[in-house]
Amino acid sequence: MRRPSRRAWYLCLIAAVPLGLLAASGIVWQASYSAFTATATNGANSWSAGTVTLTATPSTAVFTAAGLKPGSNGTACVAVNYTGSLPAGVRLYLKASDLTGTGLGQYLTFQVNEGTGAASDCSDFVSSANDYNPTGMTDTTKTLSGFSAQAHDYGTGVSAWSTTVTTTKTFQFKWQLQDTNSAQGLAATATFTWEADST
């Protein structure tokens, strides 16, 4: 019997390679459709953010004083109500940009207390803590401008109020114009901020 030539043998070898690959892929295809499968799910997962909510009563200005002279003074109270769903720390401050005017703030002796009471004139106010100027109107180094310099954002704000439930705290503001000719003709406007940050 005649043996195949070297050329014929070589061509057969080349043809065998793709045929082998096709056969192998057929095996893989068959295997991929032969496995058992199982899945598990966990859901539906959901997320919702809690709240920190503050309201102030009254929300408008509690001081509108004009024609002041040395010794002029005033007292007013603001009730701040927390109704958020998250535990929070509440701070009171006066931003530098919220103290405007022509410089009277440096001559207004200022005090802040906190406690309970609903009347804006503080007729039913009961103090539980002092937040600024514990001495009172006799300490003329404690001024409205000084308060802003000390408590001008949340990090420097006053009050140790931490709450986990709906609650109200009342803040009492006292002021008095100092006896100095330098205060003549000056003015000041202040907008106080209470901020609640979740803890």
Residue pairs with C-beta under 8 A, 6 or more apart in sequence:
4 12
50 84
50 85
50 86
50 198
51 84
51 85
51 86
52 82
52 84
52 86
52 88
52 196
52 197
52 198
53 82
53 83
53 84
53 196
54 80
54 81
54 82
54 83
54 84
54 90
54 194
54 195
54 196
55 80
55 81
55 83
56 78
56 79
56 80
56 81
56 194
57 78
57 79
57 80
57 81
57 120
58 78
58 120
62 76
62 77
62 78
62 120
62 173
63 74
63 76
63 173
63 175
65 72
65 74
68 177
68 183
69 177
70 177
70 178
70 179
70 180
70 183
71 176
71 177
71 179
72 176
72 177
73 137
73 174
73 175
73 176
73 177
74 174
74 175
74 176
75 121
75 122
75 172
75 173
75 174
76 120
76 121
76 122
76 172
76 173
77 117
77 119
77 120
77 121
77 122
77 125
77 170
77 171
77 172
77 173
78 120
78 170
78 171
78 173
78 192
79 117
79 118
79 168
79 169
79 170
79 171
80 90
80 168
80 169
80 170
80 171
80 194
81 166
81 167
81 168
82 88
82 90
82 163
82 166
82 167
82 168
82 169
82 196
83 166
84 196
84 198
86 198
86 199
87 162
87 163
87 164
87 198
87 199
88 162
88 163
88 196
88 197
88 198
88 199
89 161
89 162
89 196
89 197
89 199
90 159
90 161
90 162
90 163
90 169
90 194
90 195
90 196
91 151
91 154
91 157
91 158
91 159
91 161
91 194
91 195
91 197
92 112
92 131
92 151
92 157
92 158
92 159
92 171
92 192
92 193
92 194
93 148
93 151
93 152
93 153
93 154
93 156
93 157
93 158
93 192
93 193
93 195
94 144
94 147
94 148
94 151
94 152
94 190
94 191
94 192
94 193
95 148
95 152
95 153
95 191
95 193
96 148
96 149
96 152
98 148
98 190
98 191
98 192
98 193
99 105
99 144
99 145
99 148
99 188
99 189
99 190
100 188
100 189
100 190
101 186
101 187
101 188
101 189
102 185
102 186
102 187
102 188
103 186
103 188
104 177
104 183
104 186
104 187
104 188
105 143
105 144
105 145
105 148
105 188
105 190
106 143
106 144
106 145
106 146
107 143
107 177
107 178
107 180
107 182
107 183
107 186
108 143
108 144
108 145
108 175
108 176
108 177
108 178
108 188
109 133
109 137
109 139
109 140
109 142
109 143
109 175
109 176
109 177
109 178
110 132
110 133
110 142
110 143
110 144
110 146
110 147
110 173
110 174
110 175
111 130
111 132
111 133
111 136
111 137
111 142
111 172
111 173
111 174
111 175
112 130
112 131
112 132
112 133
112 147
112 158
112 171
112 172
112 173
112 174
113 125
113 127
113 129
113 130
113 131
113 171
113 172
113 174
114 127
114 128
114 129
114 130
114 131
114 159
114 161
114 169
114 170
114 171
114 172
115 125
115 126
115 127
115 128
115 129
115 169
115 170
115 172
116 125
116 126
116 128
116 168
116 169
116 170
117 123
117 124
117 125
117 126
117 170
117 172
118 124
118 170
119 125
122 172
125 170
125 172
127 172
129 159
129 160
131 158
131 159
131 171
132 142
132 147
132 150
132 151
132 158
133 139
133 142
133 147
135 142
136 174
137 174
137 176
140 178
144 175
144 188
144 190
148 190
150 156
150 158
151 157
151 158
154 195
154 197
157 195
159 169
159 171
161 169
162 199
171 194
173 192
177 183
